[in-house]
Amino acid sequence: MQCIHCQSENVVKNGTKTLKTAQVVQYFLCKDCGRRFNERSGTPMARLRTPVETISMAINARTEGLGIRAAGRVLGKSPTSILLWEKRLSAQLSNFSPPSPKEAEVTIKGDEVYTRVGKNLPPLAQ
């Protein structure tokens, strides 16, 4: 484990904290800079009070096509909160999806994606 502040390897465990959701978070102490941090520090999950499972369910519901308001109703969370989670996690997208090799051919398929371009006109009779 590296210190998120000075990138030193001289880090020791420094207690745990049990959150309201019964999740245990490990804390660390850097012996070089003297700063304290936890296992979530420096990640998209840092400083979030909502359980990771709830955020995961919200993101999965949204990727499966559930609307923002519907996801909020199902999970009992604000649609604004869900949008903020999406924004926070989308900034880390490059870490979850590594670039493909340059010599390989990549095919991306969309599932149930509909896009309207221009005006919504009836098909031409032929």
MOSULKA-V991613 format. One record per residue. RES is the residue in one letter. PSI is psi in degrees with one decimal (NA if undefined). OMEGA is omega in degrees with one decimal (none if undefined). D_LAST is the distance of its C-alpha to the last C-alpha in Angstrom with 2 decimals. Layout:
BEGIN
res:RES psi:PSI omega:OMEGA d_last:D_LAST
res:RES psi:PSI omega:OMEGA d_last:D_LAST
END
This chain:
BEGIN
res:M psi:136.8 omega:177.7 d_last:67.34
res:Q psi:149.1 omega:173.7 d_last:67.38
res:C psi:133.8 omega:-179.0 d_last:68.39
res:I psi:-12.6 omega:-178.2 d_last:65.37
res:H psi:-45.0 omega:-176.3 d_last:67.62
res:C psi:1.1 omega:179.0 d_last:69.60
res:Q psi:25.2 omega:177.3 d_last:67.92
res:S psi:149.5 omega:176.5 d_last:71.31
res:E psi:-5.5 omega:-176.2 d_last:71.67
res:N psi:71.0 omega:-174.2 d_last:74.89
res:V psi:139.1 omega:177.4 d_last:73.37
res:V psi:155.5 omega:175.6 d_last:74.91
res:K psi:143.0 omega:-175.9 d_last:73.78
res:N psi:53.7 omega:175.7 d_last:75.02
res:G psi:172.6 omega:177.9 d_last:74.41
res:T psi:163.4 omega:176.0 d_last:71.52
res:K psi:132.2 omega:177.1 d_last:70.09
res:T psi:121.2 omega:179.9 d_last:68.62
res:L psi:171.0 omega:179.3 d_last:65.79
res:K psi:-23.3 omega:-179.4 d_last:65.21
res:T psi:9.4 omega:-179.8 d_last:62.53
res:A psi:10.9 omega:176.4 d_last:65.25
res:Q psi:136.0 omega:-179.7 d_last:63.75
res:V psi:127.1 omega:180.0 d_last:66.47
res:V psi:126.4 omega:-179.7 d_last:66.03
res:Q psi:133.5 omega:175.7 d_last:68.30
res:Y psi:151.2 omega:-179.2 d_last:70.01
res:F psi:155.7 omega:177.4 d_last:71.32
res:L psi:129.1 omega:177.0 d_last:73.98
res:C psi:124.2 omega:-179.5 d_last:74.01
res:K psi:-20.3 omega:-179.1 d_last:77.56
res:D psi:-51.6 omega:-178.1 d_last:76.99
res:C psi:-12.5 omega:176.8 d_last:75.51
res:G psi:8.3 omega:-178.7 d_last:76.62
res:R psi:151.8 omega:-177.2 d_last:73.28
res:R psi:143.2 omega:178.5 d_last:71.89
res:F psi:167.4 omega:179.1 d_last:68.27
res:N psi:179.0 omega:-175.3 d_last:66.41
res:E psi:-18.2 omega:178.2 d_last:63.86
res:R psi:-17.4 omega:-177.3 d_last:60.98
res:S psi:136.8 omega:179.1 d_last:62.14
res:G psi:7.6 omega:178.1 d_last:59.83
res:T psi:168.4 omega:176.7 d_last:56.83
res:P psi:-17.9 omega:-178.2 d_last:53.89
res:M psi:-0.3 omega:-178.4 d_last:55.79
res:A psi:136.1 omega:176.1 d_last:58.86
res:R psi:17.3 omega:175.3 d_last:60.17
res:L psi:135.3 omega:-179.6 d_last:57.65
res:R psi:-17.3 omega:-178.8 d_last:59.26
res:T psi:140.2 omega:178.5 d_last:56.41
res:P psi:145.7 omega:-179.7 d_last:56.71
res:V psi:-36.1 omega:-179.3 d_last:54.68
res:E psi:-39.8 omega:179.5 d_last:53.25
res:T psi:-43.2 omega:179.1 d_last:51.78
res:I psi:-41.2 omega:178.4 d_last:50.16
res:S psi:-43.3 omega:178.2 d_last:48.79
res:M psi:-39.1 omega:179.8 d_last:47.32
res:A psi:-45.2 omega:-179.9 d_last:45.71
res:I psi:-41.6 omega:177.6 d_last:44.12
res:N psi:-41.0 omega:178.6 d_last:42.93
res:A psi:-40.9 omega:-179.9 d_last:41.46
res:R psi:-38.5 omega:180.0 d_last:39.58
res:T psi:-22.5 omega:176.6 d_last:38.22
res:E psi:-0.7 omega:174.5 d_last:37.04
res:G psi:3.0 omega:178.1 d_last:34.92
res:L psi:137.3 omega:-179.6 d_last:37.41
res:G psi:164.0 omega:-176.7 d_last:37.38
res:I psi:-41.9 omega:179.9 d_last:40.38
res:R psi:-38.1 omega:178.4 d_last:41.74
res:A psi:-42.1 omega:177.6 d_last:41.23
res:A psi:-39.3 omega:177.4 d_last:43.06
res:G psi:-41.5 omega:179.0 d_last:45.81
res:R psi:-43.1 omega:-177.8 d_last:46.21
res:V psi:-41.4 omega:-175.3 d_last:46.33
res:L psi:-7.6 omega:-178.9 d_last:48.90
res:G psi:30.3 omega:-179.5 d_last:50.84
res:K psi:159.5 omega:179.4 d_last:50.38
res:S psi:139.8 omega:175.0 d_last:49.18
res:P psi:-31.4 omega:177.7 d_last:45.62
res:T psi:-40.2 omega:177.8 d_last:47.33
res:S psi:-43.1 omega:-179.5 d_last:49.48
res:I psi:-40.9 omega:177.1 d_last:46.53
res:L psi:-39.5 omega:178.2 d_last:44.86
res:L psi:-37.6 omega:176.4 d_last:48.17
res:W psi:-43.7 omega:179.3 d_last:48.44
res:E psi:-43.4 omega:-179.8 d_last:44.96
res:K psi:-43.7 omega:-179.1 d_last:45.90
res:R psi:-43.2 omega:-179.0 d_last:49.23
res:L psi:-29.7 omega:179.9 d_last:47.79
res:S psi:-25.3 omega:176.7 d_last:44.87
res:A psi:-21.6 omega:-179.5 d_last:47.55
res:Q psi:12.5 omega:-174.5 d_last:48.76
res:L psi:-36.8 omega:-179.0 d_last:45.40
res:S psi:-26.7 omega:177.9 d_last:46.54
res:N psi:-27.6 omega:-178.9 d_last:49.45
res:F psi:-24.3 omega:-177.0 d_last:47.26
res:S psi:90.2 omega:-178.4 d_last:44.64
res:P psi:154.0 omega:179.4 d_last:46.40
res:P psi:149.8 omega:180.0 d_last:44.61
res:S psi:157.3 omega:176.9 d_last:43.22
res:P psi:144.9 omega:-176.4 d_last:45.00
res:K psi:-32.0 omega:-177.0 d_last:43.89
res:E psi:-6.4 omega:-177.6 d_last:43.59
res:A psi:148.8 omega:176.2 d_last:41.42
res:E psi:132.7 omega:-177.2 d_last:37.65
res:V psi:128.4 omega:176.7 d_last:36.49
res:T psi:126.4 omega:178.5 d_last:33.27
res:I psi:126.8 omega:-179.8 d_last:32.55
res:K psi:133.7 omega:176.4 d_last:30.26
res:G psi:143.0 omega:-179.4 d_last:29.25
res:D psi:115.3 omega:177.9 d_last:29.53
res:E psi:43.9 omega:178.3 d_last:27.43
res:V psi:126.6 omega:179.4 d_last:26.81
res:Y psi:132.4 omega:-180.0 d_last:23.96
res:T psi:130.3 omega:176.8 d_last:23.53
res:R psi:128.8 omega:179.0 d_last:21.61
res:V psi:126.1 omega:179.3 d_last:21.20
res:G psi:-145.7 omega:-177.7 d_last:20.80
res:K psi:154.2 omega:178.7 d_last:19.48
res:N psi:89.3 omega:-175.5 d_last:18.21
res:L psi:151.2 omega:175.9 d_last:14.82
res:P psi:154.8 omega:179.4 d_last:12.23
res:P psi:150.6 omega:179.9 d_last:9.15
res:L psi:136.3 omega:177.4 d_last:6.26
res:A psi:129.8 omega:-179.6 d_last:3.80
res:Q psi:NA omega:none d_last:0.00
END
